[in-house]
Amino acid sequence: MDKTRIFTGLALSVIAVCVILYLSTIWFALVGLALVLFGSSEWAALAGLRGILVQGGYAAVTVALAGLAWWSVEAGWEWLPVTIGVVWWIGAAASLATWRTRWSGSTTNLRLQVAGLFALVPAWISVVLIHRYDPWLMLFLVVLGASGDSAAYFTGKRFGRRRLAPHLSPGKTWEGLMGELAMGLVIALIGALVFAADNPVAWILFVALTMVTIIASVFGDLFESMLKRIAGSKDSGDLLPGHGGILDRIDSHLAAAPVFMLGLMFLHGGYVT
C-alpha cells in the first residue's frame, strides 16, 4: 500500500469513529445522506448519465426515495425498505454469475440507473436504523468491513492463486476470501461477547448473522466492480486520494448494511425500538 492510501484510510477511520459515536442519529443520517448523494453522482456517471443537470435529477430522485424510506420508518414499517434492499441484493448477486448476458443490451444503462436507487437508498436507511438502535453496532459493522478488506488484501497478496471472479475483479482470490472470512469470524466472536453474551442462542445467531453479512459485502463489492467494468472505469471517482471514489469505499456496505439490519430485526423480536 502506498503512503497516500494509508494516510487517507487513517483519516477516514478517525472521521468515521467520530461521526458514528459523537453525532446524534439525525445528524448521522444527514451525513450518511450526503455520502449517498456523492455515491449517487458516481453511480449515475458510471451508468451513462452525463451532465450536472441530469446527475442532479438523479440525486433528487435519490433524496425523494430516501425521504420515502424515512417516512416508512416513522410510520412503523422500518422492515419494508430494509427488506426491499435485501431482496434486491439477492437478485443482484444471482445475476453476477451471468453478468455478461444479464447486464447487456440497449437498456443496460437504464437498468443500472434503477439498480443504483435500490442499492443506495436501502443501505442508507439501514445504517440509520443500526445507528439508532446502537451506535456501537454501527461501529462494529464498519470495523467488520475494514478488517475484512485488509485481511482479504494481505491474504490474497501472500497466498492468492485462484481468482474469485476473474472477469469482474481479477485481483480478488478465493484465498483472499478465506482470509476475510477467518478475520470476520474473529470479529464476530468478539462482537457476540459484547452484544449477546447473556444469551447463548443469540450469541450463535449473532455470529451466523455476521458471517452472512461478510458474504453479502463481497457481492456488494463485486457488483460495483461489474458496474465499473461495464463503464470501462478503474475507479468510481477520484475524490479520495489512493482510494478512488465514495462508491469504492462503501460498495461492500451497500449490500452488508441491509442484511445486517434485517438480521438484527429478527434477533430482537422482529422490530427495532
C-alpha positions, 0 to 999 in steps of 0.5 A: 500500500502506498503512503497516500492510501494509508494516510487517507484510510487513517483519516477516514477511520478517525472521521468515521469513529467520530461521526458514528459515536459523537453525532446524534442519529439525525445528524448521522443520517444527514451525513450518511445522506450526503455520502449517498448523494456523492455515491449517487453522482458516481453511480449515475456517471458510471451508468451513462448519465452525463451532465450536472443537470441530469446527475442532479435529477438523479440525486433528487430522485435519490433524496425523494426515495430516501425521504420515502424510506424515512417516512416508512420508518416513522410510520412503523414499517422500518422492515419494508425498505430494509427488506426491499434492499435485501431482496434486491441484493439477492437478485443482484448477486444471482445475476453476477454469475451471468453478468455478461448476458444479464447486464447487456443490451440497449437498456443496460444503462437504464437498468443500472440507473434503477439498480443504483436507487435500490442499492443506495437508498436501502443501505442508507436507511439501514445504517440509520436504523443500526445507528439508532438502535446502537451506535456501537453496532454501527461501529462494529459493522464498519470495523467488520468491513475494514478488517475484512478488506485488509485481511482479504488484501494481505491474504490474497497478496501472500497466498492468492492463486485462484481468482474469485471472479476473474472477469469482474475483479481479477485481483480478488482470490478465493484465498483472499476470501478465506482470509476475510472470512477467518478475520470476520469470524474473529470479529464476530466472536468478539462482537457476540461477547459484547452484544449477546453474551447473556444469551447463548442462542443469540450469541450463535445467531449473532455470529451466523448473522455476521458471517452472512453479512461478510458474504453479502459485502463481497457481492456488494463489492463485486457488483460495483466492480461489474458496474465499473467494468461495464463503464470501462472505469478503474475507479468510481471517482477520484475524490479520495486520494489512493482510494478512488471514489465514495462508491469504492469505499462503501460498495461492500456496505451497500449490500452488508448494511441491509442484511445486517439490519434485517438480521438484527430485526429478527434477533430482537423480536422482529422490530427495532425500538 
